[in-house]
Amino acid sequence: MNQILKTNSFEPILLNKAEGSWIWDTHGKKYLDCESGMWCVNLGHNHPRVIHDMKKQLNEIIHRNKGFLTPITLEAAEELLKFFPNKYDTLTFLNSGTEAMEFGINFAKKITKRKRVLSLQDSYLGAYGTAKSSSYTSSEDSKLRIPYPLCDSEQCNCLEIYQPIIDDVFQNYSSEFACFVLEPVMVSGGVYKPCKQFIRYICEKIQNSGGLIVIDEVTTGMGRAGYKFGYQLFEIIPDVVVLGKALGNGYPVSAIITNSFLESKLTPAELYYVQSHQLDPLGAAVVKSVVNVFNEEKIVERSKEKIQKLKDFLWSLDQPFIKEIRSYGMIFGIQIQPYNGMTREEIILKFKNQFLEAGILIGYNVNREFIRLLPPLNIQDSEIEFLKEEIIRVFEV
Ligand SMILES: Cc1ncc(COP(=O)(O)O)c(C=O)c1O
């Protein structure tokens, strides 16, 4: 593997086939993919309809010069805009979540002619640029990443407690904020969802002060958080929505979605943005296909029962090394605590290896001390049963 830069660590197996919730290695061993790749294949790997539509597009046109559009790009845009529960009327297709987040934040900066970005403490918004500097993975601008209450109750008093923090931040920076960037459920940060009242209060403050709400739906979008989009958890209307990952179900396509009345505030020179594969027809064909599958197979509606099954099971676990279980939609986090002389890290790595051995790919974050399950939204009932059995077996320490 030395021919590959070690930008991260790699498991000593090679994968060469995938279908539905499963991935196979080169020795023919199969694994239930409870990370959905990188949380991308909400429809399962190689969904036959998406593969069919990609092949069709491959035979027609996959790429073109920036000065031209294609019919499939317009169709994909129309289908995706219709997929939203509230009205947006314009978008562009890009390639990665980070790229789309950078675009979304810069769009807000240009519209407001302001520079500062407000985010929450455990957000992960991207691998570089402002998206990274507003994430927990960077120490930059940390004073503008505010802590938040975790609460599912509508009648809570969280806001009373946290209001001074928010008010303090706004007192100092309100005229400088270009946007509030929200990851509706902080997934890589530890599976945390902030209190609804708290989020609604910040959103009101930011909009009253002339800033925009930019929602990072790269992970929570396309049904992952139990709704089509994670922002529906808070009943807010964002100005800009960013999609990635599951939008392409494994193919690298992302999008920023907004309204033309915001676009019209920018001159063509301010709006100018070009990269080689923006709006490419192959990515557009994938988006159109993915949205069609969501609609026709009622993916979000049908995922609810599966989510409940997994939730009921995980919440019934009562092992001494489990500190807490958190879940929102098809996003499950198991917080680990030291047990029997083992550190959290030892427990997490032990489980990761045992699951691998048992034919299950799980997610984990040693620094944040949790393991994670984000299987495809259309995971089969028999696969849920297999997962449950193996969790019981592996957790018998
Ligand atoms: C919430 C969120 N935003 C942005 C990104 C960045 O997306 P990408 O890795 O496609 O650049 C990620 C990736 O994990 C993410 O989880």
The ligand as an SDF file (V2000), in Angstrom:
LIG
                    3D

 16 16  0  0  0  0  0  0  0  0999 V2000
  -21.5890   17.8230    8.1850 C   0  0  0  0  0  0  0  0  0  0  0  0
  -20.4970   17.7590    7.1620 C   0  0  0  0  0  0  0  0  0  0  0  0
  -20.2280   18.8410    6.4270 N   0  0  0  0  0  0  0  0  0  0  0  0
  -19.2770   18.8380    5.4770 C   0  0  0  0  0  0  0  0  0  0  0  0
  -18.5390   17.7090    5.2360 C   0  0  0  0  0  0  0  0  0  0  0  0
  -17.4740   17.7210    4.1800 C   0  0  0  0  0  0  0  0  0  0  0  0
  -17.8700   16.9470    3.0880 O   0  0  0  0  0  0  0  0  0  0  0  0
  -16.7670   16.3000    2.1260 P   0  0  0  0  0  0  0  0  0  0  0  0
  -16.0220   15.2930    2.9310 O   0  0  0  0  0  0  0  0  0  0  0  0
  -17.5850   15.7050    1.0040 O   0  0  0  0  0  0  0  0  0  0  0  0
  -15.9060   17.4100    1.6500 O   0  0  0  0  0  0  0  0  0  0  0  0
  -18.7770   16.5610    5.9840 C   0  0  0  0  0  0  0  0  0  0  0  0
  -17.9870   15.3360    5.7820 C   0  0  0  0  0  0  0  0  0  0  0  0
  -17.9620   14.4320    6.5780 O   0  0  0  0  0  0  0  0  0  0  0  0
  -19.7880   16.5890    6.9860 C   0  0  0  0  0  0  0  0  0  0  0  0
  -20.0530   15.5150    7.7520 O   0  0  0  0  0  0  0  0  0  0  0  0
  1  2  1  0
  2  3  1  0
  2 15  2  0
  3  4  2  0
  4  5  1  0
  5  6  1  0
  5 12  2  0
  6  7  1  0
  7  8  1  0
  8  9  2  0
  8 10  1  0
  8 11  1  0
 12 13  1  0
 12 15  1  0
 13 14  2  0
 15 16  1  0
M  END
$$$$
